[in-house]
Amino acid sequence: MKLEGKVAYITGGTKGIGYGIAESLLEQGMKVAISGRSQESADAAVKGLDHPDHVLGLVSDVSQLKDEQKAVAAILDKWGQLDVVMANAGVGHFAPVDELGDDKWHQMINTNLNGVYHTLKASVDALKKSEGYYMTLASLAGTNFFAQGAGYNATKFGVVGFTQAAMLDLRPYNIKVTTIMPGSVASHFNNNEPSDKDAWKIQPEDIGKLVIDLLTMHPRTLPSKIEVRPTRPDLK
């Protein structure tokens, strides 16, 4: 895929990994729509990205299909095409399963798992037209289970399975599908405030570089599931 002039949509793109991916795509001359839960966060991210003609800030709750449909419609109305979709929005709550609140369980299911379905459902027709690329941001928690992670593990195992099955369904349309499964990332996830203490972690721009590599890979080759982890976690 030649990236200049292509259009991408990143859910949860107002900070963290999504924001880092947006920066990387903009550097390649792409047009990027990012979504967040509030107009204030979307506007602040657009200002920070500093490419006013190439960035669109949207409000969308990925747990609601109608929100994602409106977001995709706004992108097509502005730029007329959609080539890359990154389902990145996610939340995490961690507690022993007998203590995990029902509200937190359903928030994770609705955002992390239902959200990736809603994002694809809303964008798949546009991706068929562009023969584009759909990616999900899963986690190593989608293959490695751990104590106090029952809800989060359930959603990320689900994202991995969903994405791999969607890959099989969509490749006859020349749509490429990949799930990216990072370990520890220096982001705002789980109320973290990135700082020098996170220097050992994967950085958002590292995931952005990975996305660029996937988009520019020869079309005959599809890395459909990618695990990525810090090189030296012992340095934390």
N, C-alpha and C positions, 0 to 999 in steps of 0.2 A: 504494500500500500504506500503510495506517495502521499505524504502527510500534509503538505502545504495546501491550505484551503479546505481540508476536510473538517467535518463537524463532529464534536464529541459531546456527550452528556454524562456528567458525573454526579451521582446522588451522594449526599453528605459531603459535598465538595467545598464547604466553607472553611474547613480547617483540617489539620492533620494529614492523613494519607491522601484523601481526596484533593485537598488543596495542593499538595506536592505533585500529584499527578497532573493537575490542571496547569501548574507552572511549567512542567516538562512539555506538555502538549503545545502550549502557547509558544514556547521557544522554537518549536518545529513549524510554526506558521499556521497552526490549526485554530479553528474557532471553537470555543468551549462554553457550554452551559453548565452551571453548577447549581445544585439545589441545597436548601437548608430548611430548617423548621420555621424560620422567621425572616421577614423582609430585611430587618436590621442586620442580621448575620450575613445574609446574601449580599446586601449592599456593601458591607464592610469588606467582605472577601473580594468583591469586584474591584473595589478601590485599591485594595492591597495588591491585586494581580496586575494592575496598571496597564491593561490593554483594553481600553474602553470600547473600541470598535470590534473586538474579538471575544468579548466575554459577556455572557448573559446570566444574571442572577435570578433564580426562581425560588418560589416557596412551594415545597411539596412534602407531604407526609407520606413516605413510601408504603406505610401500612394501609393506605387508601388508594385503590386502583384509580378512582376518578382524579385524584391529585396527579398521579403519574401520567394519565392521559392528557390532562391539561398542560402539564410541563412539556410533553413531547409535541403537542399541538403548537405551543408557543415557539419551540425551537424550529419546527417546520415552517411556521408563519414568518419567522425572522430570516432564516437561512435557506429554507427550501429543501434541506436534505439532513440526514442523520447517518453518520458512518461508523461511529464508535460509541458504545454504551458501557459505562462502568458502574455496576451496582455495588456501591461502596458503603452506603449508610448502614450503621449498625450500633447496637448498644450491648452492654454487658453488666450482669449482676451476678455476684458470686456468694454463695452460702450453702451450707449443707442442705441436701434435698428436703429434709424434714423441716427445715426452717425457711426455705425459699418461698417468698410470698407469691400468692396467685397472681397478683397484679404484675409483679416483675417477670414471672414466667411468661405471661401472655404478651407483655411488652416486647420481650426478646423474640418470641415466635412471630409476632405481627410485624416487627421491624426487620429482623435479620433474615427470616425465612419467607414469610409472605411477601416482604418487600422485594426480594429478588425476582419473585414470580410476577408481581405487579409491574416492575420496571421492564421486564422482558415482554410481558403481555402488551404493554402500552407501546413498545418500540419495535416489535418484531416486523410489522408490515414495512416500516421505513427501512429496517435493516435488510429485508428481502430486496427492496428496490436498489439499495446501495451495495448489496453483497458485502455487508459490513462485518463488524467484530463486536461480540458481546462478551464482557468479562464480569466475573463476580469477585469480590474481595472476601475470601473465606478466612481461614486461620489454621495454624497447626493444631488448634483445638478441634478442627474438623477431622483429625486422624488420631490425636492423642487425647485420651480422656484423663481427667484429674479430679481429685476430691474438691468439693464445693463448686464444681463446674457443670453440674447435671443439665441445667437449663441452657447455658451457653454452648456446651458440647452438643446438645441435641440440635440446636439451630445450625451450628457450623458443620456438623456431620451432614445435616440436611442440605445445606447450601452446596457442599461438595457433590453429593449424590444428585441433586437437582441439576447442577451445571453440567455434570458429565452426561446425564441422560439427554439434556437439552442439546448438547453438542451433537449427539447422534441424530436427533430429530432435525437439526437445522443445517447440517453440512450438505444435504442435497441442494440447498438454496445458495451454496457458496458463502454461507455465514460461518465465520470462525468463532469458536466458543472456548474460553479458558477460565479456569478458576485459579486464583493466586492465594496461597496459603502462608502468610507471614507468621514468624514468631514475634518476639518482642520488637515493637516499633516505637520510636520516640514521637509519640502523638499525644493528643488530649484524651485518648480513650480511658474510660474508667476514672475520670476526674484527674488524670495526670497533667501536670504542667511541665512541658518539656524544658530541660535545662542541661547544664554541663554534665549532670549526673547520668544523663541518657546517652552519653557519647558512645558507649559500647553497643547500643542498640542499632537496628536497621533505621535509617533515616527516611522520611517521606520521599525525598528526591531519589533515593535508591529504588523505591517502588516505581517512581515515575520513569526512571531509566529502563527498568524491566518492561514496563508497558510499551515504551518506544521500541525496544528490541522485538517485542512480540508483533507490533504493528508493521514493522519493516522486514520481518522475516519472509523468506520466499514462500509464496502461497501454497506450495506443495507440502509444507511442513507445519504441523500444528502441535505445539506443546500444550496439551489440554488440561494438565494439572501440574502446578508448580509449587513446590515447597521451598521456602526461603527463610533462612534463620541467621541470627548474628554469628559472626565468625568466632568471636571470643567472649562468650557469656561469662567466663570466669573473671573477666575484668570489671564486672559490675561492683 
